[in-house]
Amino acid sequence: MGGTGSSSYFPQMSPEERQRRIRDEEERTHDQAFEAAVSVELERVLSEIGPHDAEAVGDHLAEIKAALSEDLEGTIDTLFGGSVAKHTYVEGLSDVDALVILSRTELSEEVPSQALLHFQRELQDRFPNTRVELGGISVKVHFSDAEVQLLPARREDDRLEIPSSLGDRWIRINPEQFASKLTDVNQSLGGKVVPTIKLAKLVNSNLRPEQRLSGYHLEALAVEIFANYEGPRNTKSMLNRFFERAPDYIRTPLRDQTRQTHYVDGYLDESLGRREAAVGAFERAYRRFRNADGARSVEQWLQPLQ
């Protein structure tokens, strides 16, 4: 019969080799405990930015649709074209892009900039105690518990069109195409892409304004980064991979699959160095995660998210 104790666990080994194996096993156990602790904390963070806020946004969108439908000719159809539909909404961090399809002829046939002004006035009349403002090509309605961002759109030959960035013409888009691709990538990785995007948005929100990316840009990066991902399917590993790979995709223009613009990142003003600022910030975030891994520090790992 064989002996008992460590000599039976590491048979025919020198004392030095046996000690090395024991240290390796202790390190592996320590690593597993660290990974588990970080995962628990990430789940806690995700629970705090969960989908309960999307419910409030949905309720307000229903209010808006009902209010506008009372007096406008024809009907108003509302589509969730942004973060709410893709389940990546984070309170205060994500743009809520609801496409409001205008069927009122005099609005939908106007130059977009004029249609936006009329749309803003209609909303302000219906919600006199709520601040309603123009924000680029959208209209923002500031409720006490949520901000709703509405993007007017129209149907033309069964296709959707929205205002161009200058508001001087209507341009065709295909929002369903991107939402479908994100859904496919998320499902192929066991539903782990969406929580990874939520955490990436949280890290992004803690950067300086000139370093931040738009919510849609982050989602588009995630689709590119995880399209052929074969690594561990857990949020910690995938958030690491996101910030490892993102700088490479930020360095060059990324095409917009919704066809809203030519590029997702057209807002990054090259003359102001915004692209370089974003690349540097995302590289530093990745280094912070890697340094926290090296130190096996849960506290350090969570710092970019706080």
C-alpha contacts under 8 A as a table, 3 or more apart, distances in Angstrom:
res1	aa1	res2	aa2	distance
2	G	8	S	6.67
3	G	7	S	6.94
3	G	8	S	5.70
4	T	7	S	6.58
4	T	8	S	5.38
5	G	8	S	5.76
5	G	9	Y	6.77
6	S	9	Y	4.90
6	S	10	F	6.09
7	S	10	F	5.27
7	S	11	P	5.39
7	S	12	Q	7.74
8	S	11	P	5.26
10	F	13	M	6.22
10	F	18	R	6.26
13	M	16	E	7.99
13	M	17	E	5.99
13	M	18	R	5.91
14	S	17	E	5.23
14	S	18	R	6.10
15	P	18	R	5.03
15	P	19	Q	6.17
16	E	19	Q	5.19
16	E	20	R	6.26
17	E	20	R	5.01
17	E	21	R	6.21
18	R	21	R	5.18
18	R	22	I	6.27
19	Q	22	I	5.03
19	Q	23	R	6.18
20	R	23	R	5.12
20	R	24	D	6.18
21	R	24	D	5.01
21	R	25	E	6.19
22	I	25	E	5.10
22	I	26	E	6.20
23	R	26	E	5.02
23	R	27	E	6.13
24	D	27	E	5.08
24	D	28	R	6.14
25	E	28	R	5.04
25	E	29	T	6.23
26	E	29	T	5.12
26	E	30	H	6.16
27	E	30	H	4.92
27	E	31	D	6.08
28	R	31	D	5.04
28	R	32	Q	6.23
29	T	32	Q	5.14
29	T	33	A	6.26
30	H	33	A	5.15
30	H	34	F	6.23
31	D	34	F	5.07
31	D	35	E	6.13
31	D	296	R	7.44
32	Q	35	E	5.12
32	Q	36	A	6.11
33	A	36	A	5.16
33	A	37	A	6.12
34	F	37	A	5.10
34	F	38	V	6.25
34	F	296	R	6.20
34	F	297	S	7.57
34	F	298	V	7.03
35	E	38	V	5.30
35	E	39	S	6.18
36	A	39	S	5.08
36	A	40	V	6.24
37	A	40	V	5.20
37	A	41	E	6.40
37	A	298	V	6.93
38	V	41	E	5.11
38	V	42	L	6.16
38	V	236	K	7.34
38	V	298	V	5.69
38	V	301	W	7.47
38	V	302	L	7.99
39	S	42	L	5.08
39	S	43	E	6.25
39	S	235	T	7.33
39	S	236	K	6.42
40	V	43	E	5.22
40	V	44	R	6.38
41	E	44	R	4.97
41	E	45	V	6.29
41	E	302	L	7.97
42	L	45	V	5.02
42	L	46	L	6.13
42	L	235	T	7.71
42	L	236	K	7.58
43	E	46	L	5.04
43	E	47	S	6.14
44	R	47	S	5.14
44	R	48	E	6.54
45	V	48	E	5.25
45	V	49	I	6.72
46	L	49	I	5.24
46	L	50	G	5.95
46	L	195	P	7.13
46	L	198	K	7.54
46	L	199	L	7.33
47	S	50	G	5.00
49	I	53	D	7.92
49	I	90	V	5.72
49	I	91	E	6.69
50	G	53	D	7.04
50	G	90	V	7.27
51	P	54	A	5.25
51	P	55	E	7.00
51	P	87	H	7.27
51	P	89	Y	7.16
51	P	90	V	7.84
52	H	55	E	5.44
52	H	56	A	7.27
53	D	56	A	5.38
53	D	57	V	6.66
53	D	89	Y	7.98
53	D	90	V	7.61
53	D	91	E	6.27
53	D	146	A	7.89
54	A	57	V	5.03
54	A	58	G	6.13
54	A	84	V	6.10
54	A	89	Y	6.72
55	E	58	G	5.03
55	E	59	D	6.20
56	A	59	D	5.09
56	A	60	H	6.32
56	A	145	D	7.42
56	A	146	A	6.93
57	V	60	H	5.17
57	V	61	L	6.18
57	V	146	A	6.33
57	V	147	E	7.56
57	V	148	V	6.53
58	G	61	L	5.05
58	G	62	A	6.28
59	D	62	A	5.15
59	D	63	E	6.38
60	H	63	E	4.90
60	H	64	I	6.16
60	H	148	V	7.52
61	L	64	I	5.02
61	L	65	K	6.13
61	L	78	T	7.91
61	L	148	V	7.47
62	A	65	K	5.14
62	A	66	A	6.17
63	E	66	A	5.20
63	E	67	A	6.08
64	I	67	A	5.11
64	I	68	L	6.11
64	I	123	L	7.76
65	K	68	L	5.32
65	K	69	S	5.95
65	K	76	I	6.60
65	K	77	D	7.60
65	K	78	T	7.18
66	A	69	S	5.17
66	A	70	E	6.43
67	A	70	E	5.62
67	A	71	D	7.73
67	A	126	R	6.34
68	L	71	D	6.14
68	L	72	L	6.00
68	L	76	I	7.36
68	L	122	E	7.53
68	L	123	L	7.41
68	L	126	R	7.43
69	S	72	L	5.44
69	S	73	E	7.63
69	S	74	G	7.76
69	S	75	T	6.06
69	S	76	I	6.15
72	L	75	T	7.26
72	L	104	R	6.78
73	E	103	S	7.69
73	E	104	R	5.54
74	G	103	S	5.97
74	G	104	R	5.91
75	T	102	L	7.67
75	T	103	S	6.02
75	T	104	R	7.46
76	I	100	V	6.78
76	I	101	I	5.93
76	I	102	L	5.83
76	I	103	S	6.27
77	D	100	V	6.01
77	D	101	I	5.30
77	D	102	L	7.40
78	T	98	A	6.75
78	T	99	L	5.88
78	T	100	V	4.77
78	T	101	I	6.27
79	L	98	A	5.81
79	L	99	L	5.14
79	L	100	V	6.52
79	L	101	I	7.82
80	F	83	S	7.90
80	F	84	V	6.45
80	F	85	A	5.17
80	F	97	D	6.80
80	F	98	A	4.78
80	F	99	L	6.28
81	G	84	V	7.63
81	G	85	A	6.22
81	G	97	D	5.59
81	G	98	A	5.30
81	G	99	L	5.85
81	G	175	P	6.25
81	G	176	E	7.70
82	G	85	A	5.78
82	G	86	K	6.60
82	G	95	D	7.18
82	G	96	V	5.67
82	G	97	D	4.46
82	G	98	A	6.32
82	G	216	Y	7.75
83	S	86	K	5.08
83	S	87	H	5.89
83	S	88	T	5.08
83	S	89	Y	4.75
83	S	94	S	6.67
83	S	95	D	6.77
83	S	96	V	5.85
83	S	97	D	6.95
83	S	215	G	7.82
83	S	216	Y	7.85
84	V	87	H	5.08
84	V	88	T	6.41
84	V	89	Y	5.27
84	V	96	V	6.60
85	A	88	T	7.89
85	A	179	A	7.88
86	K	89	Y	7.63
86	K	179	A	6.40
86	K	182	L	7.72
86	K	183	T	7.50
86	K	194	V	7.98
87	H	194	V	6.99
88	T	94	S	7.94
88	T	194	V	5.95
88	T	195	P	7.33
88	T	197	I	6.60
88	T	198	K	5.62
89	Y	93	L	7.76
89	Y	94	S	5.65
89	Y	95	D	7.87
89	Y	96	V	7.54
89	Y	198	K	7.23
90	V	93	L	5.47
90	V	94	S	5.50
90	V	198	K	6.61
90	V	201	K	7.69
90	V	202	L	7.96
91	E	94	S	6.66
91	E	146	A	7.87
93	L	201	K	6.92
93	L	202	L	7.31
93	L	205	S	6.47
93	L	215	G	7.75
94	S	201	K	7.65
94	S	215	G	5.58
95	D	149	Q	6.91
95	D	215	G	6.44
96	V	147	E	7.78
96	V	148	V	5.99
96	V	149	Q	5.23
96	V	150	L	7.51
97	D	148	V	7.78
97	D	149	Q	5.45
97	D	150	L	5.76
97	D	151	L	6.16
98	A	148	V	7.90
98	A	149	Q	6.43
98	A	150	L	4.91
98	A	151	L	5.81
99	L	150	L	6.05
99	L	151	L	4.80
99	L	152	P	5.75
99	L	153	A	6.06
100	V	150	L	6.49
100	V	151	L	6.01
100	V	152	P	4.82
100	V	153	A	5.69
100	V	154	R	7.97
101	I	152	P	6.03
101	I	153	A	4.61
101	I	154	R	4.99
101	I	155	R	7.01
102	L	105	T	7.80
102	L	107	L	6.99
102	L	108	S	5.83
102	L	152	P	6.72
102	L	153	A	6.01
102	L	154	R	5.21
102	L	155	R	7.74
103	S	107	L	7.82
103	S	108	S	6.58
103	S	154	R	6.85
103	S	155	R	7.77
104	R	107	L	5.58
104	R	108	S	6.20
105	T	108	S	5.24
105	T	109	E	5.94
106	E	109	E	5.53
106	E	110	E	6.41
107	L	110	E	5.44
107	L	115	A	5.28
107	L	118	H	7.51
108	S	112	P	7.91
108	S	115	A	6.83
108	S	153	A	7.82
108	S	154	R	5.95
110	E	114	Q	6.26
110	E	115	A	5.70
111	V	114	Q	5.50
111	V	115	A	6.30
111	V	167	G	7.45
111	V	168	D	6.12
111	V	169	R	6.21
111	V	170	W	7.77
112	P	115	A	4.88
112	P	116	L	6.04
112	P	162	I	7.88
112	P	163	P	5.30
112	P	164	S	7.83
112	P	167	G	5.24
112	P	168	D	6.02
112	P	169	R	5.99
112	P	170	W	6.50
113	S	116	L	5.18
113	S	117	L	6.48
113	S	137	I	7.81
113	S	163	P	7.56
113	S	167	G	4.78
113	S	168	D	6.37
114	Q	117	L	5.11
114	Q	118	H	6.28
115	A	118	H	5.18
115	A	119	F	5.98
116	L	119	F	4.97
116	L	120	Q	6.08
116	L	134	L	7.66
116	L	137	I	7.38
116	L	138	S	7.28
116	L	139	V	7.27
116	L	152	P	7.16
117	L	120	Q	5.11
117	L	121	R	6.28
117	L	134	L	7.75
118	H	121	R	5.12
118	H	122	E	6.15
119	F	122	E	5.11
119	F	123	L	6.28
119	F	139	V	7.86
119	F	152	P	7.96
120	Q	123	L	5.21
120	Q	124	Q	6.15
120	Q	132	V	6.61
120	Q	133	E	6.79
120	Q	134	L	6.96
120	Q	139	V	6.29
121	R	124	Q	5.02
121	R	125	D	6.09
122	E	125	D	5.23
122	E	126	R	6.37
123	L	126	R	5.11
123	L	127	F	6.04
123	L	132	V	7.04
124	Q	127	F	5.04
124	Q	128	P	5.36
124	Q	130	T	7.22
124	Q	131	R	7.32
124	Q	132	V	5.82
125	D	128	P	5.46
127	F	130	T	5.46
128	P	131	R	7.72
130	T	141	V	7.01
130	T	142	H	6.19
130	T	143	F	6.25
131	R	141	V	6.06
131	R	142	H	5.39
131	R	143	F	7.58
132	V	139	V	6.98
132	V	140	K	5.64
132	V	141	V	4.58
132	V	142	H	6.35
133	E	139	V	5.74
133	E	140	K	5.30
133	E	141	V	6.71
134	L	137	I	7.39
134	L	138	S	6.07
134	L	139	V	4.61
134	L	140	K	6.19
135	G	138	S	5.17
135	G	139	V	5.63
135	G	140	K	6.45
136	G	139	V	7.87
136	G	165	S	7.29
137	I	151	L	6.83
137	I	163	P	6.18
137	I	164	S	7.33
137	I	165	S	6.39
137	I	166	L	7.85
137	I	167	G	6.50
138	S	149	Q	6.49
138	S	150	L	5.54
138	S	151	L	4.62
138	S	152	P	6.81
139	V	149	Q	5.73
139	V	150	L	5.17
139	V	151	L	6.51
140	K	147	E	6.76
140	K	148	V	5.68
140	K	149	Q	4.42
140	K	150	L	6.22
141	V	147	E	5.78
141	V	148	V	5.14
141	V	149	Q	6.35
141	V	150	L	7.89
142	H	146	A	6.52
142	H	147	E	4.59
142	H	148	V	6.49
143	F	146	A	5.23
143	F	147	E	5.70
143	F	148	V	7.53
144	S	147	E	7.88
151	L	162	I	7.40
152	P	162	I	6.35
152	P	163	P	7.58
153	A	160	L	6.53
153	A	161	E	5.44
153	A	162	I	4.55
153	A	163	P	7.31
154	R	160	L	5.73
154	R	161	E	5.32
154	R	162	I	6.63
155	R	158	D	5.71
155	R	159	R	5.36
155	R	160	L	4.76
155	R	161	E	6.24
156	E	159	R	5.22
156	E	160	L	6.33
156	E	161	E	6.97
159	R	172	R	6.91
159	R	173	I	7.68
159	R	174	N	7.99
160	L	172	R	5.69
160	L	173	I	5.84
160	L	174	N	7.02
161	E	170	W	5.65
161	E	171	I	5.00
161	E	172	R	4.19
161	E	173	I	5.81
162	I	170	W	5.28
162	I	171	I	5.47
162	I	172	R	6.52
162	I	173	I	7.17
162	I	260	Q	7.68
163	P	166	L	7.66
163	P	167	G	5.21
163	P	168	D	7.16
163	P	169	R	5.87
163	P	170	W	4.63
163	P	171	I	6.14
164	S	167	G	4.97
164	S	168	D	6.41
164	S	169	R	5.64
164	S	170	W	5.78
164	S	171	I	5.87
164	S	260	Q	7.80
164	S	261	T	7.96
165	S	168	D	7.98
166	L	169	R	7.77
167	G	170	W	7.72
171	I	260	Q	6.92
172	R	259	R	6.76
172	R	260	Q	6.70
173	I	258	T	5.30
173	I	259	R	4.81
173	I	260	Q	5.01
174	N	177	Q	5.72
174	N	178	F	7.50
174	N	257	Q	7.57
174	N	258	T	4.55
174	N	259	R	6.24
174	N	260	Q	7.61
175	P	178	F	5.63
175	P	179	A	6.44
175	P	258	T	4.91
176	E	179	A	5.12
176	E	180	S	5.94
176	E	258	T	7.65
177	Q	180	S	5.24
177	Q	181	K	6.31
177	Q	257	Q	7.16
177	Q	258	T	6.49
178	F	181	K	5.08
178	F	182	L	6.18
178	F	257	Q	6.06
178	F	258	T	5.95
179	A	182	L	5.21
179	A	183	T	6.12
180	S	183	T	5.07
180	S	184	D	6.20
181	K	184	D	5.08
181	K	185	V	6.27
181	K	223	V	7.48
182	L	185	V	5.21
182	L	186	N	6.03
182	L	219	E	7.88
182	L	223	V	5.94
183	T	186	N	5.09
183	T	187	Q	6.07
184	D	187	Q	5.23
184	D	188	S	6.11
185	V	188	S	5.15
185	V	189	L	6.51
185	V	193	V	7.33
185	V	223	V	6.65
185	V	226	F	6.95
185	V	227	A	6.05
186	N	189	L	5.41
186	N	190	G	6.54
186	N	191	G	4.86
186	N	192	K	6.24
186	N	193	V	4.90
186	N	194	V	6.42
187	Q	190	G	5.19
187	Q	191	G	5.06
187	Q	192	K	7.95
188	S	191	G	7.34
189	L	192	K	5.90
189	L	193	V	6.86
189	L	233	R	6.54
190	G	233	R	7.35
191	G	194	V	6.49
191	G	195	P	7.79
192	K	195	P	5.72
192	K	196	T	6.32
192	K	233	R	6.77
192	K	234	N	6.62
192	K	235	T	6.23
192	K	238	M	7.99
193	V	196	T	5.04
193	V	197	I	6.23
193	V	222	A	7.34
193	V	226	F	7.66
193	V	235	T	7.86
193	V	238	M	7.73
194	V	197	I	5.07
194	V	198	K	6.35
195	P	198	K	4.98
195	P	199	L	6.35
195	P	235	T	6.97
196	T	199	L	5.25
196	T	200	A	6.14
196	T	235	T	5.71
196	T	238	M	6.54
196	T	239	L	5.61
197	I	200	A	4.92
197	I	201	K	6.12
197	I	218	L	7.10
197	I	219	E	6.51
197	I	222	A	6.91
198	K	201	K	5.18
198	K	202	L	6.42
199	L	202	L	4.95
199	L	203	V	6.38
199	L	239	L	7.47
199	L	305	L	7.23
200	A	203	V	5.13
200	A	204	N	6.06
200	A	218	L	7.53
200	A	239	L	6.96
200	A	242	F	7.93
201	K	204	N	4.86
201	K	205	S	6.08
201	K	215	G	6.85
201	K	218	L	7.23
202	L	205	S	5.15
202	L	206	N	6.78
202	L	305	L	5.78
202	L	306	Q	7.92
203	V	206	N	5.43
203	V	207	L	7.05
203	V	304	P	5.50
203	V	305	L	4.91
203	V	306	Q	7.64
204	N	207	L	5.46
204	N	212	R	5.69
204	N	213	L	6.91
205	S	208	R	7.96
205	S	212	R	6.85
206	N	304	P	7.24
206	N	305	L	7.35
206	N	306	Q	7.34
207	L	211	Q	5.98
207	L	212	R	5.91
207	L	281	A	7.30
208	R	211	Q	5.33
208	R	212	R	6.47
209	P	212	R	5.41
210	E	274	R	5.96
210	E	277	A	6.92
210	E	278	A	7.46
211	Q	274	R	6.40
211	Q	275	R	7.84
211	Q	277	A	5.21
211	Q	278	A	4.33
211	Q	281	A	6.38
212	R	278	A	6.30
213	L	217	H	6.24
213	L	218	L	6.62
213	L	278	A	7.24
214	S	217	H	5.11
214	S	218	L	6.41
215	G	218	L	5.21
215	G	219	E	6.38
216	Y	219	E	5.04
216	Y	220	A	6.16
216	Y	264	V	7.58
217	H	220	A	5.07
217	H	221	L	6.16
217	H	264	V	5.82
217	H	265	D	6.47
218	L	221	L	5.07
218	L	222	A	6.27
219	E	222	A	5.08
219	E	223	V	6.45
220	A	223	V	5.19
220	A	224	E	6.50
220	A	264	V	7.66
221	L	224	E	5.19
221	L	225	I	6.05
221	L	246	A	6.62
221	L	249	Y	7.06
222	A	225	I	5.06
222	A	226	F	5.89
222	A	242	F	6.88
223	V	226	F	5.53
223	V	227	A	5.72
224	E	227	A	5.46
225	I	228	N	7.35
225	I	229	Y	7.08
225	I	241	R	8.00
225	I	242	F	6.60
225	I	245	R	6.69
225	I	246	A	7.32
226	F	229	Y	4.66
231	G	237	S	7.68
231	G	238	M	7.79
232	P	237	S	6.22
232	P	238	M	7.32
233	R	237	S	7.15
233	R	238	M	6.92
234	N	237	S	5.64
234	N	238	M	6.18
235	T	238	M	5.08
235	T	239	L	5.89
236	K	239	L	5.28
236	K	240	N	6.30
237	S	240	N	5.13
237	S	241	R	6.26
238	M	241	R	4.92
238	M	242	F	6.04
239	L	242	F	4.99
239	L	243	F	6.45
240	N	243	F	5.51
240	N	244	E	6.11
240	N	286	Y	6.57
240	N	289	F	6.77
240	N	290	R	7.85
241	R	244	E	4.89
241	R	245	R	6.07
242	F	245	R	5.47
242	F	246	A	5.70
243	F	246	A	5.20
243	F	247	P	7.16
243	F	282	F	6.02
243	F	283	E	6.89
243	F	285	A	6.82
243	F	286	Y	5.12
244	E	247	P	7.04
244	E	283	E	7.07
244	E	286	Y	5.70
245	R	248	D	5.74
245	R	249	Y	7.02
246	A	249	Y	5.26
246	A	250	I	6.13
246	A	279	V	7.98
246	A	282	F	7.14
247	P	250	I	4.97
247	P	251	R	6.18
247	P	278	A	7.88
247	P	279	V	4.94
247	P	280	G	7.72
247	P	282	F	6.21
247	P	283	E	6.40
248	D	251	R	5.53
248	D	252	T	7.52
248	D	279	V	7.97
249	Y	252	T	5.99
249	Y	253	P	7.67
249	Y	254	L	7.11
250	I	253	P	6.91
250	I	254	L	7.50
250	I	275	R	6.94
250	I	278	A	7.52
250	I	279	V	6.27
251	R	275	R	6.67
251	R	276	E	7.32
251	R	279	V	6.69
253	P	263	Y	6.15
253	P	264	V	7.42
253	P	265	D	6.21
253	P	266	G	7.45
254	L	263	Y	5.31
254	L	264	V	5.63
254	L	265	D	6.33
255	R	262	H	5.86
255	R	263	Y	4.23
255	R	264	V	5.78
256	D	259	R	5.49
256	D	260	Q	6.78
256	D	261	T	6.08
256	D	262	H	5.65
256	D	263	Y	4.70
256	D	264	V	4.74
257	Q	260	Q	7.87
258	T	261	T	7.74
259	R	262	H	6.39
261	T	264	V	6.78
261	T	266	G	7.78
262	H	266	G	7.73
263	Y	266	G	5.41
264	V	267	Y	7.91
265	D	268	L	5.73
266	G	269	D	7.44
268	L	273	G	7.99
268	L	274	R	5.39
268	L	275	R	5.63
269	D	272	L	5.50
269	D	273	G	6.55
269	D	274	R	5.63
269	D	275	R	7.09
270	E	273	G	5.04
270	E	274	R	6.05
270	E	275	R	6.31
271	S	274	R	7.79
273	G	276	E	5.46
273	G	277	A	6.17
274	R	277	A	4.94
274	R	278	A	6.12
275	R	278	A	5.22
275	R	279	V	6.24
276	E	279	V	5.07
276	E	280	G	6.17
277	A	280	G	5.26
277	A	281	A	6.20
278	A	281	A	5.10
278	A	282	F	6.16
279	V	282	F	5.33
279	V	283	E	6.14
280	G	283	E	5.11
280	G	284	R	6.19
281	A	284	R	5.15
281	A	285	A	6.25
282	F	285	A	4.99
282	F	286	Y	6.30
283	E	286	Y	5.18
283	E	287	R	6.32
284	R	287	R	5.02
284	R	288	R	6.21
285	A	288	R	5.11
285	A	289	F	6.46
285	A	304	P	6.78
286	Y	289	F	5.18
286	Y	290	R	6.26
287	R	290	R	4.99
287	R	291	N	5.96
288	R	291	N	5.10
288	R	292	A	6.09
288	R	300	Q	7.59
288	R	301	W	7.22
288	R	304	P	7.65
289	F	292	A	5.11
289	F	293	D	6.25
289	F	300	Q	7.65
289	F	301	W	5.53
290	R	293	D	4.96
290	R	294	G	6.25
291	N	294	G	4.98
291	N	295	A	6.19
292	A	295	A	5.05
292	A	296	R	5.70
292	A	297	S	5.24
292	A	298	V	7.13
292	A	300	Q	5.22
292	A	301	W	5.09
293	D	296	R	4.79
293	D	297	S	6.63
293	D	301	W	7.24
294	G	297	S	7.89
297	S	300	Q	5.31
297	S	301	W	6.28
298	V	301	W	5.06
298	V	302	L	6.39
299	E	302	L	5.39
299	E	303	Q	6.46
300	Q	303	Q	5.24
301	W	304	P	7.12
302	L	305	L	5.39
302	L	306	Q	6.66
303	Q	306	Q	5.29
